[in-house]
Amino acid sequence: MSGARAMGTESWGRAGERLRTGMQALGLAADAATQARLLSYLETLARWNRVFNLTAIRDPEDMVARHILDSLTILPHLPAGRLLDIGSGAGLPGIPIALLQPQRPVVLLDRSRKRMDFLTEVVARMALTQVVLAHGRVEDHVPEAPYAVITARAFASLSDIALAAGRLLAPGGIIAAMKGAHPTEELASVAPPFSVQAVHVLQVPGLAAKRHLVALVRDP
């Protein structure tokens, strides 16, 4: 039994059930092994969190809703191709996406060394061979090739995301910015070469808070 699981087998059992029913509600197919890996990721996060405070969410069931299901709600709206997760933090949404889509190349970028150390353990433990870690600022990141999609969760305003990460995106590529309330004022600040492709209202199972996904497209 892992240290995190020792927090309460019953709590993690309820978390597993919330994950199963939540993924069903989202219409996402994942076998038992994949769901077990998602929970193992959360257990590793909970263990590290006792020392490094990587997330304010402590309850296993809340972690499932606010971290895993919240991340996975954006999957139907992402184009195929190589993905960069900027300001990845504890690996959200990059790690859940990589676990559900093992064929997709994913790069996790963060400037914090302690977060990179955590992600290094997660990638090794989960055997995520398609995931590459990049330590540093998004402004300094130099990719091998432009990305098809860039994800940003609670990173910055839309205009700041476009300014910092826009050069990393292939023409026609998408910045998928995860927001809480509808970002009306931020949308007004979007300027060429970017335009708003769509604003998706997200429904996270078990979470009453408002969630939106803004898709910015880089015009060819």
mmCIF file of the C-alpha atoms, coordinates in Angstrom:
data_MODEL
# 
_entry.id   MODEL 
# 
loop_
_atom_site.group_PDB 
_atom_site.id 
_atom_site.type_symbol 
_atom_site.label_atom_id 
_atom_site.label_alt_id 
_atom_site.label_comp_id 
_atom_site.label_asym_id 
_atom_site.label_entity_id 
_atom_site.label_seq_id 
_atom_site.pdbx_PDB_ins_code 
_atom_site.Cartn_x 
_atom_site.Cartn_y 
_atom_site.Cartn_z 
_atom_site.occupancy 
_atom_site.B_iso_or_equiv 
_atom_site.pdbx_formal_charge 
_atom_site.auth_seq_id 
_atom_site.auth_comp_id 
_atom_site.auth_asym_id 
_atom_site.auth_atom_id 
_atom_site.pdbx_PDB_model_num 
ATOM 1   C CA . MET A 1 1   ? 0.000   0.000  0.000   1.00 0.00 ? 1   MET A CA 1 
ATOM 2   C CA . SER A 1 2   ? 1.457   3.386  -0.992  1.00 0.00 ? 2   SER A CA 1 
ATOM 3   C CA . GLY A 1 3   ? 1.832   6.278  1.425   1.00 0.00 ? 3   GLY A CA 1 
ATOM 4   C CA . ALA A 1 4   ? -0.950  8.160  -0.312  1.00 0.00 ? 4   ALA A CA 1 
ATOM 5   C CA . ARG A 1 5   ? -3.253  5.132  -0.280  1.00 0.00 ? 5   ARG A CA 1 
ATOM 6   C CA . ALA A 1 6   ? -2.598  4.874  3.461   1.00 0.00 ? 6   ALA A CA 1 
ATOM 7   C CA . MET A 1 7   ? -4.462  8.205  3.782   1.00 0.00 ? 7   MET A CA 1 
ATOM 8   C CA . GLY A 1 8   ? -7.608  6.117  3.644   1.00 0.00 ? 8   GLY A CA 1 
ATOM 9   C CA . THR A 1 9   ? -8.434  3.104  1.502   1.00 0.00 ? 9   THR A CA 1 
ATOM 10  C CA . GLU A 1 10  ? -12.123 3.984  1.682   1.00 0.00 ? 10  GLU A CA 1 
ATOM 11  C CA . SER A 1 11  ? -11.488 7.520  0.393   1.00 0.00 ? 11  SER A CA 1 
ATOM 12  C CA . TRP A 1 12  ? -9.510  6.227  -2.567  1.00 0.00 ? 12  TRP A CA 1 
ATOM 13  C CA . GLY A 1 13  ? -12.207 3.647  -3.236  1.00 0.00 ? 13  GLY A CA 1 
ATOM 14  C CA . ARG A 1 14  ? -14.780 6.428  -3.486  1.00 0.00 ? 14  ARG A CA 1 
ATOM 15  C CA . ALA A 1 15  ? -12.362 8.365  -5.696  1.00 0.00 ? 15  ALA A CA 1 
ATOM 16  C CA . GLY A 1 16  ? -12.125 5.392  -8.034  1.00 0.00 ? 16  GLY A CA 1 
ATOM 17  C CA . GLU A 1 17  ? -15.900 5.194  -8.283  1.00 0.00 ? 17  GLU A CA 1 
ATOM 18  C CA . ARG A 1 18  ? -16.151 8.935  -8.965  1.00 0.00 ? 18  ARG A CA 1 
ATOM 19  C CA . LEU A 1 19  ? -13.559 8.559  -11.714 1.00 0.00 ? 19  LEU A CA 1 
ATOM 20  C CA . ARG A 1 20  ? -15.442 5.659  -13.301 1.00 0.00 ? 20  ARG A CA 1 
ATOM 21  C CA . THR A 1 21  ? -18.835 7.369  -13.277 1.00 0.00 ? 21  THR A CA 1 
ATOM 22  C CA . GLY A 1 22  ? -17.359 10.723 -14.268 1.00 0.00 ? 22  GLY A CA 1 
ATOM 23  C CA . MET A 1 23  ? -15.652 9.295  -17.333 1.00 0.00 ? 23  MET A CA 1 
ATOM 24  C CA . GLN A 1 24  ? -18.881 7.563  -18.306 1.00 0.00 ? 24  GLN A CA 1 
ATOM 25  C CA . ALA A 1 25  ? -20.706 10.898 -18.025 1.00 0.00 ? 25  ALA A CA 1 
ATOM 26  C CA . LEU A 1 26  ? -18.086 12.499 -20.296 1.00 0.00 ? 26  LEU A CA 1 
ATOM 27  C CA . GLY A 1 27  ? -18.419 9.676  -22.813 1.00 0.00 ? 27  GLY A CA 1 
ATOM 28  C CA . LEU A 1 28  ? -14.728 8.804  -22.522 1.00 0.00 ? 28  LEU A CA 1 
ATOM 29  C CA . ALA A 1 29  ? -13.621 5.225  -23.021 1.00 0.00 ? 29  ALA A CA 1 
ATOM 30  C CA . ALA A 1 30  ? -10.857 4.017  -20.706 1.00 0.00 ? 30  ALA A CA 1 
ATOM 31  C CA . ASP A 1 31  ? -10.205 0.482  -19.558 1.00 0.00 ? 31  ASP A CA 1 
ATOM 32  C CA . ALA A 1 32  ? -9.677  -0.475 -15.914 1.00 0.00 ? 32  ALA A CA 1 
ATOM 33  C CA . ALA A 1 33  ? -5.891  -0.367 -16.313 1.00 0.00 ? 33  ALA A CA 1 
ATOM 34  C CA . THR A 1 34  ? -5.967  3.230  -17.577 1.00 0.00 ? 34  THR A CA 1 
ATOM 35  C CA . GLN A 1 35  ? -8.279  4.293  -14.767 1.00 0.00 ? 35  GLN A CA 1 
ATOM 36  C CA . ALA A 1 36  ? -5.933  2.637  -12.276 1.00 0.00 ? 36  ALA A CA 1 
ATOM 37  C CA . ARG A 1 37  ? -3.026  4.620  -13.742 1.00 0.00 ? 37  ARG A CA 1 
ATOM 38  C CA . LEU A 1 38  ? -4.970  7.866  -13.377 1.00 0.00 ? 38  LEU A CA 1 
ATOM 39  C CA . LEU A 1 39  ? -5.564  7.067  -9.711  1.00 0.00 ? 39  LEU A CA 1 
ATOM 40  C CA . SER A 1 40  ? -1.912  6.098  -9.279  1.00 0.00 ? 40  SER A CA 1 
ATOM 41  C CA . TYR A 1 41  ? -0.955  9.503  -10.653 1.00 0.00 ? 41  TYR A CA 1 
ATOM 42  C CA . LEU A 1 42  ? -3.191  11.170 -8.060  1.00 0.00 ? 42  LEU A CA 1 
ATOM 43  C CA . GLU A 1 43  ? -1.710  9.023  -5.301  1.00 0.00 ? 43  GLU A CA 1 
ATOM 44  C CA . THR A 1 44  ? 1.776   10.145 -6.310  1.00 0.00 ? 44  THR A CA 1 
ATOM 45  C CA . LEU A 1 45  ? 0.572   13.748 -6.325  1.00 0.00 ? 45  LEU A CA 1 
ATOM 46  C CA . ALA A 1 46  ? -0.953  13.324 -2.858  1.00 0.00 ? 46  ALA A CA 1 
ATOM 47  C CA . ARG A 1 47  ? 2.308   11.849 -1.521  1.00 0.00 ? 47  ARG A CA 1 
ATOM 48  C CA . TRP A 1 48  ? 4.438   14.663 -2.928  1.00 0.00 ? 48  TRP A CA 1 
ATOM 49  C CA . ASN A 1 49  ? 1.889   17.230 -1.804  1.00 0.00 ? 49  ASN A CA 1 
ATOM 50  C CA . ARG A 1 50  ? 2.554   16.489 1.863   1.00 0.00 ? 50  ARG A CA 1 
ATOM 51  C CA . VAL A 1 51  ? 6.021   18.013 1.422   1.00 0.00 ? 51  VAL A CA 1 
ATOM 52  C CA . PHE A 1 52  ? 5.954   20.301 -1.613  1.00 0.00 ? 52  PHE A CA 1 
ATOM 53  C CA . ASN A 1 53  ? 2.377   21.689 -1.667  1.00 0.00 ? 53  ASN A CA 1 
ATOM 54  C CA . LEU A 1 54  ? 1.806   21.125 -5.383  1.00 0.00 ? 54  LEU A CA 1 
ATOM 55  C CA . THR A 1 55  ? -1.970  21.511 -5.088  1.00 0.00 ? 55  THR A CA 1 
ATOM 56  C CA . ALA A 1 56  ? -4.426  22.972 -2.602  1.00 0.00 ? 56  ALA A CA 1 
ATOM 57  C CA . ILE A 1 57  ? -6.809  20.060 -3.242  1.00 0.00 ? 57  ILE A CA 1 
ATOM 58  C CA . ARG A 1 58  ? -6.292  17.299 -0.672  1.00 0.00 ? 58  ARG A CA 1 
ATOM 59  C CA . ASP A 1 59  ? -9.394  15.099 -0.731  1.00 0.00 ? 59  ASP A CA 1 
ATOM 60  C CA . PRO A 1 60  ? -9.079  12.183 -3.210  1.00 0.00 ? 60  PRO A CA 1 
ATOM 61  C CA . GLU A 1 61  ? -12.630 12.592 -4.558  1.00 0.00 ? 61  GLU A CA 1 
ATOM 62  C CA . ASP A 1 62  ? -12.103 16.318 -5.084  1.00 0.00 ? 62  ASP A CA 1 
ATOM 63  C CA . MET A 1 63  ? -8.789  15.595 -6.814  1.00 0.00 ? 63  MET A CA 1 
ATOM 64  C CA . VAL A 1 64  ? -10.607 13.333 -9.266  1.00 0.00 ? 64  VAL A CA 1 
ATOM 65  C CA . ALA A 1 65  ? -13.177 16.017 -10.115 1.00 0.00 ? 65  ALA A CA 1 
ATOM 66  C CA . ARG A 1 66  ? -10.989 19.115 -10.032 1.00 0.00 ? 66  ARG A CA 1 
ATOM 67  C CA . HIS A 1 67  ? -7.859  17.626 -11.592 1.00 0.00 ? 67  HIS A CA 1 
ATOM 68  C CA . ILE A 1 68  ? -8.649  14.535 -13.694 1.00 0.00 ? 68  ILE A CA 1 
ATOM 69  C CA . LEU A 1 69  ? -12.201 15.105 -14.924 1.00 0.00 ? 69  LEU A CA 1 
ATOM 70  C CA . ASP A 1 70  ? -11.630 18.837 -15.300 1.00 0.00 ? 70  ASP A CA 1 
ATOM 71  C CA . SER A 1 71  ? -8.617  18.103 -17.521 1.00 0.00 ? 71  SER A CA 1 
ATOM 72  C CA . LEU A 1 72  ? -10.374 15.457 -19.583 1.00 0.00 ? 72  LEU A CA 1 
ATOM 73  C CA . THR A 1 73  ? -13.406 17.608 -20.432 1.00 0.00 ? 73  THR A CA 1 
ATOM 74  C CA . ILE A 1 74  ? -11.304 19.359 -23.082 1.00 0.00 ? 74  ILE A CA 1 
ATOM 75  C CA . LEU A 1 75  ? -10.357 16.183 -24.981 1.00 0.00 ? 75  LEU A CA 1 
ATOM 76  C CA . PRO A 1 76  ? -13.219 16.297 -27.535 1.00 0.00 ? 76  PRO A CA 1 
ATOM 77  C CA . HIS A 1 77  ? -12.186 19.825 -28.508 1.00 0.00 ? 77  HIS A CA 1 
ATOM 78  C CA . LEU A 1 78  ? -8.482  19.210 -29.149 1.00 0.00 ? 78  LEU A CA 1 
ATOM 79  C CA . PRO A 1 79  ? -7.107  18.675 -32.659 1.00 0.00 ? 79  PRO A CA 1 
ATOM 80  C CA . ALA A 1 80  ? -4.775  15.776 -33.313 1.00 0.00 ? 80  ALA A CA 1 
ATOM 81  C CA . GLY A 1 81  ? -1.039  16.271 -33.210 1.00 0.00 ? 81  GLY A CA 1 
ATOM 82  C CA . ARG A 1 82  ? 1.844   17.185 -30.949 1.00 0.00 ? 82  ARG A CA 1 
ATOM 83  C CA . LEU A 1 83  ? 0.765   18.980 -27.780 1.00 0.00 ? 83  LEU A CA 1 
ATOM 84  C CA . LEU A 1 84  ? 2.564   21.463 -25.524 1.00 0.00 ? 84  LEU A CA 1 
ATOM 85  C CA . ASP A 1 85  ? 1.190   21.985 -21.994 1.00 0.00 ? 85  ASP A CA 1 
ATOM 86  C CA . ILE A 1 86  ? 2.518   25.355 -20.780 1.00 0.00 ? 86  ILE A CA 1 
ATOM 87  C CA . GLY A 1 87  ? 2.803   26.091 -17.074 1.00 0.00 ? 87  GLY A CA 1 
ATOM 88  C CA . SER A 1 88  ? 2.063   22.416 -16.586 1.00 0.00 ? 88  SER A CA 1 
ATOM 89  C CA . GLY A 1 89  ? 2.496   22.558 -12.803 1.00 0.00 ? 89  GLY A CA 1 
ATOM 90  C CA . ALA A 1 90  ? 1.510   19.164 -11.437 1.00 0.00 ? 90  ALA A CA 1 
ATOM 91  C CA . GLY A 1 91  ? 0.973   17.916 -15.003 1.00 0.00 ? 91  GLY A CA 1 
ATOM 92  C CA . LEU A 1 92  ? -2.506  19.239 -15.622 1.00 0.00 ? 92  LEU A CA 1 
ATOM 93  C CA . PRO A 1 93  ? -4.023  18.775 -18.116 1.00 0.00 ? 93  PRO A CA 1 
ATOM 94  C CA . GLY A 1 94  ? -0.996  17.152 -19.802 1.00 0.00 ? 94  GLY A CA 1 
ATOM 95  C CA . ILE A 1 95  ? -0.668  13.939 -17.766 1.00 0.00 ? 95  ILE A CA 1 
ATOM 96  C CA . PRO A 1 96  ? -4.363  12.915 -17.938 1.00 0.00 ? 96  PRO A CA 1 
ATOM 97  C CA . ILE A 1 97  ? -4.356  13.651 -21.683 1.00 0.00 ? 97  ILE A CA 1 
ATOM 98  C CA . ALA A 1 98  ? -1.223  11.557 -22.182 1.00 0.00 ? 98  ALA A CA 1 
ATOM 99  C CA . LEU A 1 99  ? -2.725  8.658  -20.235 1.00 0.00 ? 99  LEU A CA 1 
ATOM 100 C CA . LEU A 1 100 ? -5.929  8.720  -22.305 1.00 0.00 ? 100 LEU A CA 1 
ATOM 101 C CA . GLN A 1 101 ? -4.138  9.318  -25.619 1.00 0.00 ? 101 GLN A CA 1 
ATOM 102 C CA . PRO A 1 102 ? -0.859  7.351  -25.527 1.00 0.00 ? 102 PRO A CA 1 
ATOM 103 C CA . GLN A 1 103 ? -0.367  7.909  -29.263 1.00 0.00 ? 103 GLN A CA 1 
ATOM 104 C CA . ARG A 1 104 ? -0.133  11.699 -28.886 1.00 0.00 ? 104 ARG A CA 1 
ATOM 105 C CA . PRO A 1 105 ? 3.314   13.282 -28.329 1.00 0.00 ? 105 PRO A CA 1 
ATOM 106 C CA . VAL A 1 106 ? 3.107   15.583 -25.295 1.00 0.00 ? 106 VAL A CA 1 
ATOM 107 C CA . VAL A 1 107 ? 5.594   18.131 -23.953 1.00 0.00 ? 107 VAL A CA 1 
ATOM 108 C CA . LEU A 1 108 ? 5.153   19.384 -20.368 1.00 0.00 ? 108 LEU A CA 1 
ATOM 109 C CA . LEU A 1 109 ? 6.730   22.800 -19.795 1.00 0.00 ? 109 LEU A CA 1 
ATOM 110 C CA . ASP A 1 110 ? 7.196   24.424 -16.391 1.00 0.00 ? 110 ASP A CA 1 
ATOM 111 C CA . ARG A 1 111 ? 9.728   26.783 -14.828 1.00 0.00 ? 111 ARG A CA 1 
ATOM 112 C CA . SER A 1 112 ? 9.674   25.199 -11.330 1.00 0.00 ? 112 SER A CA 1 
ATOM 113 C CA . ARG A 1 113 ? 12.399  22.663 -10.544 1.00 0.00 ? 113 ARG A CA 1 
ATOM 114 C CA . LYS A 1 114 ? 10.359  20.933 -7.816  1.00 0.00 ? 114 LYS A CA 1 
ATOM 115 C CA . ARG A 1 115 ? 7.473   20.468 -10.244 1.00 0.00 ? 115 ARG A CA 1 
ATOM 116 C CA . MET A 1 116 ? 9.848   19.067 -12.828 1.00 0.00 ? 116 MET A CA 1 
ATOM 117 C CA . ASP A 1 117 ? 11.180  16.614 -10.236 1.00 0.00 ? 117 ASP A CA 1 
ATOM 118 C CA . PHE A 1 118 ? 7.623   15.502 -9.513  1.00 0.00 ? 118 PHE A CA 1 
ATOM 119 C CA . LEU A 1 119 ? 6.787   15.143 -13.205 1.00 0.00 ? 119 LEU A CA 1 
ATOM 120 C CA . THR A 1 120 ? 9.990   13.171 -13.756 1.00 0.00 ? 120 THR A CA 1 
ATOM 121 C CA . GLU A 1 121 ? 8.810   10.587 -11.220 1.00 0.00 ? 121 GLU A CA 1 
ATOM 122 C CA . VAL A 1 122 ? 5.304   10.492 -12.692 1.00 0.00 ? 122 VAL A CA 1 
ATOM 123 C CA . VAL A 1 123 ? 6.519   10.004 -16.278 1.00 0.00 ? 123 VAL A CA 1 
ATOM 124 C CA . ALA A 1 124 ? 8.854   7.203  -15.182 1.00 0.00 ? 124 ALA A CA 1 
ATOM 125 C CA . ARG A 1 125 ? 6.281   5.529  -12.911 1.00 0.00 ? 125 ARG A CA 1 
ATOM 126 C CA . MET A 1 126 ? 3.561   5.696  -15.580 1.00 0.00 ? 126 MET A CA 1 
ATOM 127 C CA . ALA A 1 127 ? 5.980   4.669  -18.391 1.00 0.00 ? 127 ALA A CA 1 
ATOM 128 C CA . LEU A 1 128 ? 4.800   7.615  -20.495 1.00 0.00 ? 128 LEU A CA 1 
ATOM 129 C CA . THR A 1 129 ? 7.305   7.209  -23.281 1.00 0.00 ? 129 THR A CA 1 
ATOM 130 C CA . GLN A 1 130 ? 5.567   9.791  -25.487 1.00 0.00 ? 130 GLN A CA 1 
ATOM 131 C CA . VAL A 1 131 ? 5.943   12.537 -22.859 1.00 0.00 ? 131 VAL A CA 1 
ATOM 132 C CA . VAL A 1 132 ? 8.916   14.927 -22.853 1.00 0.00 ? 132 VAL A CA 1 
ATOM 133 C CA . LEU A 1 133 ? 9.678   17.295 -19.977 1.00 0.00 ? 133 LEU A CA 1 
ATOM 134 C CA . ALA A 1 134 ? 10.937  20.818 -20.622 1.00 0.00 ? 134 ALA A CA 1 
ATOM 135 C CA . HIS A 1 135 ? 12.210  22.930 -17.731 1.00 0.00 ? 135 HIS A CA 1 
ATOM 136 C CA . GLY A 1 136 ? 12.091  26.696 -18.232 1.00 0.00 ? 136 GLY A CA 1 
ATOM 137 C CA . ARG A 1 137 ? 9.985   29.661 -19.184 1.00 0.00 ? 137 ARG A CA 1 
ATOM 138 C CA . VAL A 1 138 ? 7.626   29.517 -22.130 1.00 0.00 ? 138 VAL A CA 1 
ATOM 139 C CA . GLU A 1 139 ? 9.292   32.647 -23.519 1.00 0.00 ? 139 GLU A CA 1 
ATOM 140 C CA . ASP A 1 140 ? 12.608  30.752 -23.740 1.00 0.00 ? 140 ASP A CA 1 
ATOM 141 C CA . HIS A 1 141 ? 11.290  27.447 -25.060 1.00 0.00 ? 141 HIS A CA 1 
ATOM 142 C CA . VAL A 1 142 ? 12.763  26.341 -28.395 1.00 0.00 ? 142 VAL A CA 1 
ATOM 143 C CA . PRO A 1 143 ? 10.881  23.329 -29.846 1.00 0.00 ? 143 PRO A CA 1 
ATOM 144 C CA . GLU A 1 144 ? 12.062  20.884 -32.476 1.00 0.00 ? 144 GLU A CA 1 
ATOM 145 C CA . ALA A 1 145 ? 9.012   21.808 -34.538 1.00 0.00 ? 145 ALA A CA 1 
ATOM 146 C CA . PRO A 1 146 ? 5.869   23.938 -34.068 1.00 0.00 ? 146 PRO A CA 1 
ATOM 147 C CA . TYR A 1 147 ? 3.025   22.421 -32.053 1.00 0.00 ? 147 TYR A CA 1 
ATOM 148 C CA . ALA A 1 148 ? -0.433  21.516 -33.321 1.00 0.00 ? 148 ALA A CA 1 
ATOM 149 C CA . VAL A 1 149 ? -2.038  22.407 -29.988 1.00 0.00 ? 149 VAL A CA 1 
ATOM 150 C CA . ILE A 1 150 ? -0.984  24.277 -26.855 1.00 0.00 ? 150 ILE A CA 1 
ATOM 151 C CA . THR A 1 151 ? -2.904  23.820 -23.618 1.00 0.00 ? 151 THR A CA 1 
ATOM 152 C CA . ALA A 1 152 ? -2.942  26.340 -20.778 1.00 0.00 ? 152 ALA A CA 1 
ATOM 153 C CA . ARG A 1 153 ? -4.770  25.807 -17.476 1.00 0.00 ? 153 ARG A CA 1 
ATOM 154 C CA . ALA A 1 154 ? -4.995  28.814 -15.143 1.00 0.00 ? 154 ALA A CA 1 
ATOM 155 C CA . PHE A 1 155 ? -1.848  30.198 -16.790 1.00 0.00 ? 155 PHE A CA 1 
ATOM 156 C CA . ALA A 1 156 ? -2.501  33.820 -17.835 1.00 0.00 ? 156 ALA A CA 1 
ATOM 157 C CA . SER A 1 157 ? -4.871  36.047 -19.773 1.00 0.00 ? 157 SER A CA 1 
ATOM 158 C CA . LEU A 1 158 ? -5.675  35.111 -23.372 1.00 0.00 ? 158 LEU A CA 1 
ATOM 159 C CA . SER A 1 159 ? -3.607  37.981 -24.760 1.00 0.00 ? 159 SER A CA 1 
ATOM 160 C CA . ASP A 1 160 ? -0.629  37.080 -22.557 1.00 0.00 ? 160 ASP A CA 1 
ATOM 161 C CA . ILE A 1 161 ? -0.860  33.405 -23.553 1.00 0.00 ? 161 ILE A CA 1 
ATOM 162 C CA . ALA A 1 162 ? -0.912  34.340 -27.246 1.00 0.00 ? 162 ALA A CA 1 
ATOM 163 C CA . LEU A 1 163 ? 2.016   36.715 -26.771 1.00 0.00 ? 163 LEU A CA 1 
ATOM 164 C CA . ALA A 1 164 ? 4.134   34.203 -24.845 1.00 0.00 ? 164 ALA A CA 1 
ATOM 165 C CA . ALA A 1 165 ? 3.303   30.993 -26.679 1.00 0.00 ? 165 ALA A CA 1 
ATOM 166 C CA . GLY A 1 166 ? 1.980   32.046 -30.066 1.00 0.00 ? 166 GLY A CA 1 
ATOM 167 C CA . ARG A 1 167 ? 5.341   31.721 -31.802 1.00 0.00 ? 167 ARG A CA 1 
ATOM 168 C CA . LEU A 1 168 ? 5.427   28.022 -30.808 1.00 0.00 ? 168 LEU A CA 1 
ATOM 169 C CA . LEU A 1 169 ? 2.233   27.190 -32.683 1.00 0.00 ? 169 LEU A CA 1 
ATOM 170 C CA . ALA A 1 170 ? 2.006   25.905 -36.242 1.00 0.00 ? 170 ALA A CA 1 
ATOM 171 C CA . PRO A 1 171 ? -0.167  27.926 -38.648 1.00 0.00 ? 171 PRO A CA 1 
ATOM 172 C CA . GLY A 1 172 ? -3.712  26.731 -38.191 1.00 0.00 ? 172 GLY A CA 1 
ATOM 173 C CA . GLY A 1 173 ? -2.812  25.374 -34.764 1.00 0.00 ? 173 GLY A CA 1 
ATOM 174 C CA . ILE A 1 174 ? -4.917  25.860 -31.642 1.00 0.00 ? 174 ILE A CA 1 
ATOM 175 C CA . ILE A 1 175 ? -4.278  27.373 -28.236 1.00 0.00 ? 175 ILE A CA 1 
ATOM 176 C CA . ALA A 1 176 ? -6.705  25.667 -25.836 1.00 0.00 ? 176 ALA A CA 1 
ATOM 177 C CA . ALA A 1 177 ? -7.027  27.968 -22.835 1.00 0.00 ? 177 ALA A CA 1 
ATOM 178 C CA . MET A 1 178 ? -8.947  26.603 -19.857 1.00 0.00 ? 178 MET A CA 1 
ATOM 179 C CA . LYS A 1 179 ? -10.941 29.252 -17.998 1.00 0.00 ? 179 LYS A CA 1 
ATOM 180 C CA . GLY A 1 180 ? -13.470 29.431 -15.185 1.00 0.00 ? 180 GLY A CA 1 
ATOM 181 C CA . ALA A 1 181 ? -16.172 32.027 -15.813 1.00 0.00 ? 181 ALA A CA 1 
ATOM 182 C CA . HIS A 1 182 ? -16.805 33.205 -19.376 1.00 0.00 ? 182 HIS A CA 1 
ATOM 183 C CA . PRO A 1 183 ? -13.800 35.474 -20.143 1.00 0.00 ? 183 PRO A CA 1 
ATOM 184 C CA . THR A 1 184 ? -15.741 38.233 -21.918 1.00 0.00 ? 184 THR A CA 1 
ATOM 185 C CA . GLU A 1 185 ? -13.162 40.985 -21.417 1.00 0.00 ? 185 GLU A CA 1 
ATOM 186 C CA . GLU A 1 186 ? -10.232 38.739 -22.335 1.00 0.00 ? 186 GLU A CA 1 
ATOM 187 C CA . LEU A 1 187 ? -11.909 37.704 -25.576 1.00 0.00 ? 187 LEU A CA 1 
ATOM 188 C CA . ALA A 1 188 ? -12.070 41.345 -26.651 1.00 0.00 ? 188 ALA A CA 1 
ATOM 189 C CA . SER A 1 189 ? -8.274  41.581 -26.372 1.00 0.00 ? 189 SER A CA 1 
ATOM 190 C CA . VAL A 1 190 ? -7.508  38.777 -28.858 1.00 0.00 ? 190 VAL A CA 1 
ATOM 191 C CA . ALA A 1 191 ? -5.724  40.213 -31.886 1.00 0.00 ? 191 ALA A CA 1 
ATOM 192 C CA . PRO A 1 192 ? -4.154  38.967 -35.158 1.00 0.00 ? 192 PRO A CA 1 
ATOM 193 C CA . PRO A 1 193 ? -2.570  36.645 -36.003 1.00 0.00 ? 193 PRO A CA 1 
ATOM 194 C CA . PHE A 1 194 ? -4.973  34.946 -33.588 1.00 0.00 ? 194 PHE A CA 1 
ATOM 195 C CA . SER A 1 195 ? -8.729  34.732 -33.677 1.00 0.00 ? 195 SER A CA 1 
ATOM 196 C CA . VAL A 1 196 ? -11.312 33.068 -31.461 1.00 0.00 ? 196 VAL A CA 1 
ATOM 197 C CA . GLN A 1 197 ? -12.366 29.806 -33.065 1.00 0.00 ? 197 GLN A CA 1 
ATOM 198 C CA . ALA A 1 198 ? -14.824 28.822 -30.341 1.00 0.00 ? 198 ALA A CA 1 
ATOM 199 C CA . VAL A 1 199 ? -15.722 29.155 -26.667 1.00 0.00 ? 199 VAL A CA 1 
ATOM 200 C CA . HIS A 1 200 ? -16.881 25.832 -25.272 1.00 0.00 ? 200 HIS A CA 1 
ATOM 201 C CA . VAL A 1 201 ? -18.963 25.539 -22.104 1.00 0.00 ? 201 VAL A CA 1 
ATOM 202 C CA . LEU A 1 202 ? -17.576 22.598 -20.138 1.00 0.00 ? 202 LEU A CA 1 
ATOM 203 C CA . GLN A 1 203 ? -19.553 20.439 -17.725 1.00 0.00 ? 203 GLN A CA 1 
ATOM 204 C CA . VAL A 1 204 ? -17.314 18.683 -15.218 1.00 0.00 ? 204 VAL A CA 1 
ATOM 205 C CA . PRO A 1 205 ? -19.118 15.767 -13.504 1.00 0.00 ? 205 PRO A CA 1 
ATOM 206 C CA . GLY A 1 206 ? -19.394 16.405 -9.776  1.00 0.00 ? 206 GLY A CA 1 
ATOM 207 C CA . LEU A 1 207 ? -18.253 20.019 -10.048 1.00 0.00 ? 207 LEU A CA 1 
ATOM 208 C CA . ALA A 1 208 ? -20.680 22.941 -9.901  1.00 0.00 ? 208 ALA A CA 1 
ATOM 209 C CA . ALA A 1 209 ? -18.114 25.627 -10.752 1.00 0.00 ? 209 ALA A CA 1 
ATOM 210 C CA . LYS A 1 210 ? -18.221 27.292 -14.163 1.00 0.00 ? 210 LYS A CA 1 
ATOM 211 C CA . ARG A 1 211 ? -15.735 26.055 -16.740 1.00 0.00 ? 211 ARG A CA 1 
ATOM 212 C CA . HIS A 1 212 ? -14.999 27.259 -20.278 1.00 0.00 ? 212 HIS A CA 1 
ATOM 213 C CA . LEU A 1 213 ? -12.475 26.347 -22.952 1.00 0.00 ? 213 LEU A CA 1 
ATOM 214 C CA . VAL A 1 214 ? -11.365 29.088 -25.344 1.00 0.00 ? 214 VAL A CA 1 
ATOM 215 C CA . ALA A 1 215 ? -9.908  27.866 -28.639 1.00 0.00 ? 215 ALA A CA 1 
ATOM 216 C CA . LEU A 1 216 ? -7.651  30.426 -30.288 1.00 0.00 ? 216 LEU A CA 1 
ATOM 217 C CA . VAL A 1 217 ? -6.573  29.618 -33.823 1.00 0.00 ? 217 VAL A CA 1 
ATOM 218 C CA . ARG A 1 218 ? -3.414  30.976 -35.389 1.00 0.00 ? 218 ARG A CA 1 
ATOM 219 C CA . ASP A 1 219 ? -4.399  32.224 -38.813 1.00 0.00 ? 219 ASP A CA 1 
ATOM 220 C CA . PRO A 1 220 ? -2.272  30.897 -41.701 1.00 0.00 ? 220 PRO A CA 1 
# 
